[in-house]
Protein backbone atom coordinates (compact mmCIF):
# COMPACT_ATOMS: atom_id res chain seq x y z
CA UNK A 1 0.00 0.00 0.00
CA UNK A 2 1.45 3.39 -1.00
CA UNK A 3 1.80 5.98 1.75
CA UNK A 4 0.33 9.39 1.12
CA UNK A 5 1.79 12.56 2.53
CA UNK A 6 -0.32 14.80 4.71
CA UNK A 7 0.12 17.53 7.28
CA UNK A 8 -0.91 18.19 10.85
CA UNK A 9 -1.58 21.82 11.74
CA UNK A 10 -0.02 22.53 15.13
CA UNK A 11 0.67 25.65 17.20
CA UNK A 12 3.70 26.57 19.27
CA UNK A 13 3.17 26.73 23.01
CA UNK A 14 5.68 27.91 25.62
CA UNK A 15 4.90 26.61 29.10
CA UNK A 16 6.50 27.45 32.42
CA UNK A 17 7.19 24.28 34.38
CA UNK A 18 7.71 24.45 38.13
CA UNK A 19 9.23 21.57 40.06
CA UNK A 20 7.18 20.79 43.15
CA UNK A 21 10.25 19.19 44.67
CA UNK A 22 12.84 21.94 44.16
CA UNK A 23 10.71 25.00 43.40
CA UNK A 24 12.88 25.71 40.37
CA UNK A 25 11.20 26.68 37.14
CA UNK A 26 12.01 26.52 33.45
CA UNK A 27 10.24 27.15 30.17
CA UNK A 28 9.44 24.35 27.72
CA UNK A 29 8.22 24.49 24.14
CA UNK A 30 5.64 22.07 22.80
CA UNK A 31 3.16 21.83 19.96
CA UNK A 32 -0.62 21.64 20.35
CA UNK A 33 -3.29 20.89 17.80
CA UNK A 34 -5.67 23.54 19.10
CA UNK A 35 -5.13 27.21 18.22
CA UNK A 36 -6.88 28.39 21.39
CA UNK A 37 -4.01 26.82 23.42
CA UNK A 38 -1.26 28.55 21.43
CA UNK A 39 1.00 31.08 23.11
CA UNK A 40 0.31 34.65 21.96
CA UNK A 41 3.76 36.12 21.42
CA UNK A 42 4.66 39.78 21.32
CA UNK A 43 5.85 40.67 17.80
CA UNK A 44 9.44 41.27 18.96
CA UNK A 45 9.66 37.70 20.37
CA UNK A 46 8.51 35.78 17.29
CA UNK A 47 11.80 35.57 15.36
CA UNK A 48 13.73 34.21 18.37
CA UNK A 49 11.16 31.49 19.12
CA UNK A 50 10.99 30.50 15.44
CA UNK A 51 14.79 30.14 15.34
CA UNK A 52 14.80 28.05 18.54
CA UNK A 53 12.09 25.76 17.18
CA UNK A 54 13.76 25.36 13.78
CA UNK A 55 17.00 24.29 15.49
CA UNK A 56 15.14 21.49 17.27
CA UNK A 57 13.20 20.10 14.29
CA UNK A 58 15.95 17.65 13.33
CA UNK A 59 15.40 15.97 16.70
CA UNK A 60 11.65 15.80 16.04
CA UNK A 61 11.93 14.23 12.58
CA UNK A 62 11.87 10.49 11.98
CA UNK A 63 9.48 7.63 11.45
CA UNK A 64 6.32 9.04 9.91
CA UNK A 65 7.35 12.66 10.61
CA UNK A 66 9.15 14.00 7.54
CA UNK A 67 9.62 17.65 8.50
CA UNK A 68 8.10 20.93 9.64
CA UNK A 69 7.10 24.27 8.12
CA UNK A 70 6.80 27.31 10.38
CA UNK A 71 4.59 30.31 9.69
CA UNK A 72 3.10 33.13 11.74
CA UNK A 73 -0.44 34.44 12.06
CA UNK A 74 -1.08 37.83 13.60
CA UNK A 75 -3.84 38.10 16.14
CA UNK A 76 -5.70 41.19 15.01
CA UNK A 77 -7.50 41.95 18.27
CA UNK A 78 -4.43 42.13 20.48
CA UNK A 79 -1.61 42.58 17.98
CA UNK A 80 0.12 39.50 19.38
CA UNK A 81 1.26 36.65 17.17
CA UNK A 82 0.55 32.91 17.02
CA UNK A 83 3.22 30.65 15.53
CA UNK A 84 1.69 27.94 13.34
CA UNK A 85 3.64 24.79 12.52
CA UNK A 86 2.77 22.31 9.79
CA UNK A 87 4.06 18.84 10.57
CA UNK A 88 4.60 16.86 7.36
CA UNK A 89 3.88 13.16 7.79
CA UNK A 90 3.76 10.11 5.52
C-alpha positions in Angstrom: 0.0 0.0 0.0 1.4 3.4 -1.0 1.8 6.0 1.7 0.3 9.4 1.1 1.8 12.6 2.5 -0.3 14.8 4.7 0.1 17.5 7.3 -0.9 18.2 10.8 -1.6 21.8 11.7 0.0 22.5 15.1 0.7 25.7 17.2 3.7 26.6 19.3 3.2 26.7 23.0 5.7 27.9 25.6 4.9 26.6 29.1 6.5 27.5 32.4 7.2 24.3 34.4 7.7 24.4 38.1 9.2 21.6 40.1 7.2 20.8 43.1 10.3 19.2 44.7 12.8 21.9 44.2 10.7 25.0 43.4 12.9 25.7 40.4 11.2 26.7 37.1 12.0 26.5 33.4 10.2 27.1 30.2 9.4 24.4 27.7 8.2 24.5 24.1 5.6 22.1 22.8 3.2 21.8 20.0 -0.6 21.6 20.4 -3.3 20.9 17.8 -5.7 23.5 19.1 -5.1 27.2 18.2 -6.9 28.4 21.4 -4.0 26.8 23.4 -1.3 28.6 21.4 1.0 31.1 23.1 0.3 34.6 22.0 3.8 36.1 21.4 4.7 39.8 21.3 5.8 40.7 17.8 9.4 41.3 19.0 9.7 37.7 20.4 8.5 35.8 17.3 11.8 35.6 15.4 13.7 34.2 18.4 11.2 31.5 19.1 11.0 30.5 15.4 14.8 30.1 15.3 14.8 28.1 18.5 12.1 25.8 17.2 13.8 25.4 13.8 17.0 24.3 15.5 15.1 21.5 17.3 13.2 20.1 14.3 15.9 17.7 13.3 15.4 16.0 16.7 11.6 15.8 16.0 11.9 14.2 12.6 11.9 10.5 12.0 9.5 7.6 11.5 6.3 9.0 9.9 7.4 12.7 10.6 9.2 14.0 7.5 9.6 17.7 8.5 8.1 20.9 9.6 7.1 24.3 8.1 6.8 27.3 10.4 4.6 30.3 9.7 3.1 33.1 11.7 -0.4 34.4 12.1 -1.1 37.8 13.6 -3.8 38.1 16.1 -5.7 41.2 15.0 -7.5 42.0 18.3 -4.4 42.1 20.5 -1.6 42.6 18.0 0.1 39.5 19.4 1.3 36.7 17.2 0.5 32.9 17.0 3.2 30.6 15.5 1.7 27.9 13.3 3.6 24.8 12.5 2.8 22.3 9.8 4.1 18.8 10.6 4.6 16.9 7.4 3.9 13.2 7.8 3.8 10.1 5.5 
